[in-house]
Amino acid sequence: MTLDELFAQDRTAPSAMKAALAALHNLLPVQGDPETPADLLMLLRFLYRIARRDLPLARLFEGHVDAVQIIARYADADTVREAEAIAARGGAFGVWNAALPDAPLRVVDGRLSGGKRYASGAGLLSHALAGADTPEGNRLVLIDLAASEPEIDRDWWKVVGMQRSQTHVVRWDGADPASFRFVGEPGDYAREPFFSGGALRFVACHAGGVAALFDHVRDHLVTTARAGDPHQAGRLADLYLVAQAAAAAVRGAADTWGTAGHVDHVAAARVAVTDCAERALATAQQAVGLGGMFVEHPLSAALTDLMVYLRQPMPDAQRMRVGAAAANGVLVPDL
C-alpha cells in the first residue's frame, strides 16, 4: 500500500485508524535512529506528508516511530528482534510518559500499577513504552497491551481537536509481570541528544499541519471563485510564506543532526514553527470565514487538530533555550 492509497480510505472509525497505523510502519523510509542528516530529513518529510493529510494519524505514528527507535537504541537484542517482528506484522507502538498525579506508574513486587494521562492511541496500540518508578529509579517498561489491557478513561479527552488520536487516561492495578519487560537502564528515556532532538519529529508534523491549512484555504478560494480577490490573494500569499518558513525551519534543524548544537537548533525550529502555525491559524480563519467553522468543512478539523497538537509542554522553556544558545554563540543567523 502507498501513502496515496492509504489516504484514499476512510479513517474516521478507530478501527480504520488502527489499520492505517499498521500499514504505515512498512512504508517507513528509515528504520531505527537516523545515521545522517539526509536520513533524518527523509524521515521528517515522511511524517510531514502524513500530517499534511491527517494530523491525528501523524500524531500516533510519530509516537510509534519514537517507540521503535527507543527500543532499537536501548533494549536487549531479543526485545529488539521481537519488536521489529511485531511492527512488521502490523503492531503499533507508542510512548506514554505523562504522569498521572494521583497514581504514578510504578513497579512494586514485580507488578505494574498506576497510570498515565495523555496516552495517545489508547485502545489502538498493541504495545506502549512508559516510564515507571522502580527501586532503581524511573525505568522504561514495554507493555503488551493485549496481555495487560489497561483501564481506559475515555471521558477525560474532551477537547476541541485531535479526537481521533484516542488520547486518554490509562491505569493498571497489579499487571502480571509476564505482560511487560524493562527496556534500558534508569534515565535512558531522557538521554540527549535523542530526548530533546527527537522533538523535531513532532515539529515536522506541526509544519505539515500548517501546510494543510494552506491546502484547504487554497482549495476553498479556488472552488468558490474568490482566489482573484486581492485581499484573499494576499492572505493566500501569507499562508504560503508561513508554511514554507515552517518547512525551512525543520530542514535547517535536520541539517545539524550529529553536531554539538543540534538540540538548540531543534528548540529554535520548534519556536519558529509554532509562531508560523499561530499566524497560519489566524489567516486561514480570516480567509474562509464562518464557512470554515462548520464541522463538515475540511478546514474545521485542520484548524482544531493543529490548535490542540501545538500545545506541547514547556513552550517558554524552548524560547529560553534559544536565547541562551544565541547568547553563547551556538545559534547565529546566517545565509
Secondary structure, 3 states (H helix, E strand, C coil): CCHHHHHCCCCCCHHHHHHHHHHHHHHCCCCCCCCCHHHHHHHHHHHHHHHHHCHHHHHHHHHHHHHHHHHHHHCCHHHHHHHHHHHHCCCCEEEECEECCCCECEEECCEEEEEEEEECCCCCCCEEEEEEEECCEEEEEEEECCCCCCEEECCCCCCCCCHHHCCEEEEEEEECHHHEEEECCCCHHHCCCHHHHCHHHHHHHHHHHHHHHHHHHHHHHHHCCCCCCHHHHHHHHHHHHHHHHHHHHHHHHHCCCCCCCHHHHHHHHHHHHHHHHHHHHHHHHHHHHHHHHCCCCHHHHHHHHHHHHCCCCCHHHHHHHHHHHHHCCCCCCCC
